[in-house]
Amino acid sequence: MGAIGFYIFYAINWVITLLPLRVLYLFSDILFPLACYFPGYRKKVVSKNLRNAFPEKTDTERAVIQRNFYRHFCDLIVEILKLTHMSDKELIKRMDCKNPELLERFYKEGRDVVVIFSHYCNWEWTRIMPVLTKHLNVPVYKPLNNKYFDKFMFGIRAGDNCHPVSMSNIIREIITNRKENRLALYGLISDQTPAKAEIRYRTTFLNQDTPVFLGAEKIAAKYNMPVIFMDIRKIRRGFYSVTFDLLFENPSGLPAYTITEAHVKKLEGIIREKPEYWLWSHRRWKY
């Protein structure tokens, strides 16, 4: 999409997302049959991913997961777009955090933290993080190919006490924050796919040989940052809960790949419980 197409989208989105979320869900209901049935959105990718991840399930069981995934996926689209006009007050009501005191504890101890999450439930609503912690929030992101949409997503992620940083600049950001005595929370997505030339480690994830980024492990071990997994669960339409699970308090000195294996297995367990909330349209196994 070029500049003209993007600005048309931006103008329409800016107006429509002034509507309450309960009204925007009507657009999700309209989008659902188009995404799930005809013409369909990445149906072959979703079907293949589910078949490989759950070979023990029947075709009927996988079809139910696929249909429920598309239902959630369409909701997710309008929920992300709604961030254009969504206040922190509304986000707090919709993202119930169970134990923010864990982050408070490490802030009082004067420690940076690494928080790992994934493309599960609604990861974009983690924009609420600056309200939950005094740490400077540094979500690490992979820039989009379309520069206009990349700027759009940066705009809805950034805010007070929140400074998104691209993967290529994360070490520079850590060094700068430490020099200026800013305690920071570094948020990393655990299920991104490395570029083929950047693959350094592979593991078994959902029954498949899977390349994984080692960034979270390297950062945590080098700077001895506690490693926390952010467990996001869907309560009902438009409402989620967040629980912070401490994986490693002092990761320096751990055997190689211990941290990576831990957060990969943690995510796999969550997906197996409620598979419809993971991003199955993501080409996770393209290599």
C-alpha positions as CSV (number, residue, x, y, z in Angstrom):
1,M,0.0,0.0,0.0
2,G,1.3,3.4,-1.0
3,A,1.0,6.7,0.8
4,I,-2.4,7.7,-0.7
5,G,-3.9,4.3,0.2
6,F,-2.5,4.5,3.7
7,Y,-3.8,8.0,4.4
8,I,-7.2,7.0,3.2
9,F,-7.1,4.0,5.6
10,Y,-5.8,6.3,8.4
11,A,-8.6,8.8,8.0
12,I,-11.3,6.1,7.9
13,N,-9.8,4.3,10.9
14,W,-9.5,7.5,12.9
15,V,-13.3,8.2,12.4
16,I,-14.6,4.7,12.9
17,T,-12.6,3.9,16.0
18,L,-14.3,6.8,17.8
19,L,-17.2,4.3,18.1
20,P,-17.4,2.2,21.3
21,L,-15.8,-1.2,21.2
22,R,-19.1,-3.0,21.5
23,V,-20.1,-1.3,18.2
24,L,-16.8,-2.1,16.5
25,Y,-17.4,-5.8,17.2
26,L,-20.1,-5.6,14.6
27,F,-17.4,-5.0,12.1
28,S,-15.6,-8.1,13.5
29,D,-18.8,-10.2,13.0
30,I,-19.0,-9.0,9.4
31,L,-15.3,-9.7,8.8
32,F,-15.4,-13.2,10.3
33,P,-17.0,-15.2,7.4
34,L,-14.8,-13.4,4.9
35,A,-11.7,-14.3,6.8
36,C,-12.7,-17.8,7.7
37,Y,-14.6,-19.1,4.7
38,F,-14.6,-17.0,1.5
39,P,-12.3,-15.6,0.3
40,G,-10.4,-16.6,3.4
41,Y,-7.2,-15.2,5.0
42,R,-4.2,-17.5,4.8
43,K,-6.4,-20.6,5.2
44,K,-3.8,-22.9,3.9
45,V,-1.2,-21.6,6.3
46,V,-3.5,-21.9,9.3
47,S,-4.7,-25.4,8.3
48,K,-1.1,-26.6,7.8
49,N,0.1,-25.1,11.1
50,L,-2.7,-26.7,13.0
51,R,-2.3,-30.1,11.3
52,N,1.5,-30.1,12.1
53,A,1.0,-28.8,15.7
54,F,-1.8,-31.2,16.6
55,P,-1.4,-34.4,14.7
56,E,-3.2,-36.3,17.5
57,K,-6.4,-34.3,16.9
58,T,-9.1,-35.2,14.4
59,D,-9.9,-33.1,11.4
60,T,-13.1,-32.0,13.1
61,E,-11.3,-30.9,16.3
62,R,-8.8,-28.9,14.2
63,A,-11.6,-27.4,12.2
64,V,-13.2,-26.1,15.5
65,I,-9.9,-24.6,16.6
66,Q,-9.5,-23.0,13.2
67,R,-13.0,-21.5,13.2
68,N,-12.5,-20.2,16.8
69,F,-9.1,-18.7,15.8
70,Y,-10.7,-16.7,13.0
71,R,-13.4,-15.5,15.4
72,H,-10.7,-14.2,17.8
73,F,-8.5,-12.9,15.0
74,C,-11.3,-10.6,13.7
75,D,-11.9,-9.4,17.2
76,L,-8.2,-8.8,17.6
77,I,-8.1,-6.6,14.5
78,V,-10.7,-4.2,15.8
79,E,-9.2,-4.2,19.3
80,I,-5.8,-3.2,17.9
81,L,-7.3,-0.5,15.7
82,K,-9.3,0.8,18.7
83,L,-6.0,1.7,20.3
84,T,-6.1,4.9,18.2
85,H,-8.6,6.3,20.6
86,M,-8.3,4.0,23.6
87,S,-7.6,5.6,27.0
88,D,-5.5,4.0,29.7
89,K,-8.6,4.1,31.9
90,E,-10.5,1.8,29.5
91,L,-7.4,-0.4,29.1
92,I,-7.1,-0.9,32.8
93,K,-10.7,-2.1,32.9
94,R,-10.1,-4.5,30.1
95,M,-6.6,-5.8,31.1
96,D,-6.8,-7.1,34.7
97,C,-3.3,-7.5,36.1
98,K,-3.1,-10.0,38.8
99,N,0.3,-9.3,40.3
100,P,1.9,-6.0,39.4
101,E,3.7,-6.1,42.8
102,L,6.4,-8.4,41.2
103,L,7.5,-5.6,38.9
104,E,7.3,-3.2,41.8
105,R,9.6,-5.4,43.8
106,F,12.4,-5.4,41.2
107,Y,12.0,-1.6,40.7
108,K,12.6,-1.1,44.4
109,E,15.6,-3.4,44.1
110,G,17.0,-1.1,41.4
111,R,16.9,-3.9,38.7
112,D,16.0,-3.9,35.1
113,V,13.8,-6.7,33.9
114,V,13.2,-8.8,30.7
115,V,9.5,-9.5,30.1
116,I,8.7,-12.2,27.5
117,F,5.4,-12.5,25.8
118,S,4.0,-13.8,22.5
119,H,1.5,-13.4,19.7
120,Y,-1.2,-14.8,22.0
121,C,-4.6,-13.3,23.0
122,N,-4.1,-9.5,22.6
123,W,-0.4,-8.7,22.9
124,E,-0.9,-5.1,21.6
125,W,-3.0,-4.1,24.6
126,T,0.2,-4.5,26.6
127,R,0.5,-0.8,25.9
128,I,-1.0,-0.7,29.4
129,M,2.4,-1.7,30.9
130,P,3.5,1.9,31.7
131,V,0.5,2.1,34.1
132,L,1.5,-1.1,35.8
133,T,5.2,-0.4,36.5
134,K,7.5,2.5,37.2
135,H,10.1,1.0,34.8
136,L,10.7,2.8,31.5
137,N,8.9,0.4,29.1
138,V,11.0,-0.6,26.1
139,P,9.0,-3.0,23.8
140,V,11.3,-4.5,21.3
141,Y,9.7,-4.7,17.9
142,K,10.5,-5.9,14.3
143,P,9.9,-3.1,11.9
144,L,7.2,-3.7,9.3
145,N,8.1,-3.7,5.6
146,N,5.5,-1.0,4.9
147,K,6.9,2.2,6.3
148,Y,3.5,3.9,6.7
149,F,2.0,1.0,8.7
150,D,5.2,0.7,10.7
151,K,4.9,4.4,11.7
152,F,1.2,3.8,12.5
153,M,2.0,0.8,14.8
154,F,4.8,2.8,16.4
155,G,2.3,5.6,17.2
156,I,-0.2,3.4,18.9
157,R,2.5,1.6,20.9
158,A,4.5,4.6,22.1
159,G,3.4,6.9,24.9
160,D,4.4,8.3,28.3
161,N,7.1,6.1,29.8
162,C,7.1,3.8,26.8
163,H,9.8,3.9,24.2
164,P,9.5,1.2,21.5
165,V,12.9,0.1,20.0
166,S,13.7,-2.0,17.0
167,M,15.6,-5.2,17.5
168,S,18.7,-3.8,15.9
169,N,19.0,-1.0,18.4
170,I,18.2,-2.8,21.7
171,I,21.8,-3.1,23.0
172,R,22.4,0.6,22.3
173,E,19.2,1.4,24.2
174,I,20.2,-0.7,27.2
175,I,23.6,1.0,27.4
176,T,22.1,4.4,27.2
177,N,19.5,3.7,29.9
178,R,22.1,2.4,32.2
179,K,24.4,5.4,31.7
180,E,21.5,7.7,32.5
181,N,20.3,5.6,35.5
182,R,16.9,4.7,34.0
183,L,15.5,1.4,35.2
184,A,13.8,-0.3,32.2
185,L,11.5,-3.2,31.4
186,Y,12.5,-4.8,28.1
187,G,9.6,-6.5,26.4
188,L,10.4,-9.2,23.8
189,I,8.1,-11.3,21.7
190,S,9.2,-14.9,22.1
191,D,7.7,-16.4,18.9
192,Q,9.1,-14.2,16.2
193,T,10.9,-16.0,13.3
194,P,14.5,-15.1,12.8
195,A,15.7,-14.4,9.3
196,K,17.3,-17.4,7.8
197,A,20.8,-16.0,8.1
198,E,20.3,-15.1,11.7
199,I,19.3,-18.6,12.9
200,R,21.6,-19.7,15.8
201,Y,19.4,-22.2,17.7
202,R,16.5,-24.5,17.0
203,T,14.2,-26.4,19.3
204,T,11.1,-28.5,19.2
205,F,8.0,-26.4,19.5
206,L,4.4,-27.7,18.9
207,N,5.9,-30.9,17.4
208,Q,8.0,-29.1,14.9
209,D,11.7,-28.2,14.5
210,T,11.6,-24.4,15.2
211,P,14.2,-21.7,14.9
212,V,14.1,-19.2,17.8
213,F,15.6,-15.9,18.7
214,L,18.2,-15.9,21.5
215,G,17.9,-12.2,22.2
216,A,16.0,-12.5,25.5
217,E,18.4,-15.0,26.9
218,K,21.5,-13.1,25.8
219,I,20.2,-9.8,27.3
220,A,19.1,-11.3,30.5
221,A,22.3,-13.3,31.1
222,K,24.6,-10.5,30.1
223,Y,23.0,-8.0,32.4
224,N,21.6,-10.4,35.0
225,M,18.0,-9.2,34.5
226,P,15.2,-11.2,36.0
227,V,13.3,-13.0,33.3
228,I,9.5,-12.7,33.6
229,F,6.9,-14.4,31.3
230,M,3.8,-12.3,30.8
231,D,0.9,-14.8,30.7
232,I,-2.1,-13.2,28.9
233,R,-5.5,-15.0,29.0
234,K,-8.8,-14.1,27.4
235,I,-11.6,-13.9,29.9
236,R,-14.4,-13.0,27.4
237,R,-14.8,-10.8,24.4
238,G,-12.8,-7.6,25.0
239,F,-11.5,-8.6,28.4
240,Y,-8.2,-10.2,29.4
241,S,-6.1,-11.0,32.4
242,V,-2.3,-10.6,32.8
243,T,-0.2,-12.6,35.2
244,F,3.6,-12.2,35.6
245,D,5.4,-15.5,36.1
246,L,9.0,-15.2,37.3
247,L,11.1,-17.7,35.3
248,F,14.6,-16.8,36.5
249,E,15.6,-14.2,39.1
250,N,19.3,-14.3,38.6
251,P,20.0,-15.7,35.0
252,S,23.7,-15.0,34.8
253,G,25.7,-18.2,34.7
254,L,22.9,-20.5,33.6
255,P,23.7,-23.1,31.0
256,A,23.3,-22.0,27.4
257,Y,19.7,-22.2,26.1
258,T,18.2,-22.8,29.6
259,I,16.2,-19.5,29.4
260,T,15.1,-20.0,25.8
261,E,13.9,-23.5,26.4
262,A,12.0,-22.4,29.5
263,H,10.0,-19.6,27.8
264,V,9.4,-21.8,24.7
265,K,7.9,-24.6,26.8
266,K,5.9,-22.1,28.9
267,L,4.3,-20.7,25.8
268,E,3.7,-24.2,24.3
269,G,1.8,-25.2,27.4
270,I,-0.4,-22.2,27.3
271,I,-1.2,-22.7,23.6
272,R,-2.2,-26.3,24.2
273,E,-4.7,-25.2,26.8
274,K,-6.4,-22.7,24.5
275,P,-5.0,-23.0,21.0
276,E,-7.5,-20.7,19.3
277,Y,-5.9,-17.6,20.8
278,W,-2.4,-18.0,19.2
279,L,-1.6,-16.4,15.8
280,W,-1.9,-19.4,13.6
281,S,-1.8,-17.2,10.4
282,H,1.8,-16.3,11.3
283,R,4.3,-18.2,9.0
284,R,6.2,-19.4,12.0
285,W,7.8,-22.4,10.2
286,K,8.7,-20.9,6.9
287,Y,12.3,-22.1,7.3
